[in-house]
Amino acid sequence: MYRNKDLSPKERAKALLTIMTIDEKVDQMSLGDLDKLTKALENGEEVPVHSGVFCQVDNVEKVNKINEWYIKNTRLGIPLLHYFESLHGFGNDHATHFPQ
């Protein structure tokens, strides 16, 4: 139902949240290790199914490759979240982070 494009985004999100496990919800909000995931994919190693979100993403090809894997190989086919900015500053290498 959450993949039904005829539904509103709100309805799709509600349907998805209804079938997600607690672990899947927590993992979507947890920080993952982008470099470790990339190396695992490149080396044909086991990739953790739940890896969460990533900050400091500076390589679109890496992000696309990882998300393609998660869409094809996880139960719900949800891509991982990627971001640069956060509440405490800009989340990139050599950026300023402010205490909260």
N, C-alpha and C positions, 0 to 999 in steps of 0.2 A: 504493500500500500504506500510506503514512503517513497517508492520510485515512480508513483503515478503522477505524471506531469500535469494531469488535469486538475489535481488538487492544489490548493493554495500552499505557499511555503509554510505557513503556520500549521496547516493540517498535516503536511508531510513531516514536519519536525515533530509534531505530537505523536504521529504514528511511529516514527523512528525511535523516539525516546521510550515509547511503551514497550518495544521489543528488545532494547539494549539491556545488557546485564549491568550490574553495578560496576564490575571490573571494566567493561567497555566505556562506561561514562567517565570513570576516574582516569582511565588511560587517555581519553581524548583531551583531558585537561592537564596531564602530566608532561614534564619536559623529557624529551628523548635525546639520544646522541646521534646526530646526523652523520658524523664521520664514521661511527661504528656501523650504522645501517648501510651506508654507501659501500664500505669495505666488504661487508657480508654479502651484499648483492653482487659485487664485482667478483668475489671469490667463490660464489656458488655455495656459501655457507648458510646455515639456518638463520632466518630473519625472524626476530621476535614479532609475534602477531600484534601485540599491543605496545606501541611505542610513544604515543602521545603527540605532543606538539613540538615544534622546533623554532628556536630563535637563531639569529645570526646566519640566516640562509642567504648566501651570496652567489649561488650557482643554480640557475633555473633548470639546467639539464639534470642535475642531481635531484632536485625536487620533483621534476616530472617523472624520472625513472622510479623513484621511491613511491610516489603516489600511484603510478601505474601498477606496481607490484601489489600495493595494499588494496586497490580496487579489484584486482583479479584474484587475490589469494586470501582475503579475509571473509568472514561469515557475512558481514553486512556490506562490504565493498565501500567503506567510507575512507576517503583520502585523509591524510593527516593534516593538521592545521600548521601553518607556517606564518611567522610574523617577525617584524623587526622592532616595532615600538612596543613599549610597555608602560605601566604606571610609573615606573621609577627611572625612566630615561629611554634613550635610543638603544635597542638591544643588538648592536653590531660590534664587531671587533674594534678595539681602541676607542669606543664610545664612552660617554659619561653616564654613569649610573648613580642615581640619587637614592639615599636611604629613605625608607618609608616610615 
